[in-house]
């Protein structure tokens, strides 16, 4: 077994991060998760050996202090929507943060950086999300320090608790009969979160992974319409999926820009104009056989249908009991 590493993780409290740090701890590594609000994530402390520290990740001095003595820094931070408009939020969370990470790693003497980006990230991408991720990658590749790096570009990730398939499951639960869908023919290559974690594990120590970029996708390509249809089938919530013309889809996105929580946005729409499909098989390069979305998602989305059916049966039984046994007055 390779020697245990001292690892600092940014974004270790999210969907990918919580699963990754649990696996790294299991592997025997010493993991420090940096968070802006330690109190909100104290549940992570059940992991033996994990250190959870408050840190303003945009403050280079704080990052440098917490990177000191670490072998590897893993940057998982990413946002799908910004609070305002114009890309400022994306640039801060993706590009400017990465610049600070590079400078702090250099001053702290860290030797290795693993950066999780996004498939089709590029400086000339159509959305602020993909463009800012691409700019961050460029900063890493052009860094002239001794810092070694590996960049991962996953397609959309799925798994228990994800914000992708579960979001569609939630929409199908509250929208009756017809689900209007923007860019229904956009193609994705969904990848299981555990396969992404395995890719990160295999690249911790560098070697042949040094200064490499890996596109990570699952074994099958789906259209967005097919993905929503699969979620509808697995949750037992059959709906007519209405593909919107682009003009209507842009209007839908514009309206959603002002809905609390932004379930869909104009920048999301622009990201959907690019197919999230791999041009090379990064998982195969790492010796990983990806798991299919259909088989994996059925295990946790199917539970939603079972729970909904159970709740419905209990409610029906309660109503029947109330009818049979009216309240005594």
Secondary structure, 3 states (H helix, E strand, C coil): CCCCCEEEEECCCCHHHHHHHHHHHHCCCEEEEEECCHHHHHHHHHCCCCEEEECCCCCHHHHHHHHCCCCEEEECCCCCCCCCCCCHHHHHHHHHHHHHHHHHHHHHCCCEEEEECCCCCCCCCCCHHHHHHHHHHHHHHCCCCCCEEEEEEECCEECCCCCCHHHHHHHHHHCCCEEEECCCCCEECCEEHHHHHHHHHHCCCCHHHCCEEEEECCCCCEEHHHHHHHHHHHHCCCCEEEECCHHHHHHHHHHHCCCCCCCCCHHHHHHCCCCECCCCCHHHHCCCCCCCHHHHHHHHHHHHHHHHHHHHHHHHHHHHHHHHCCCCC
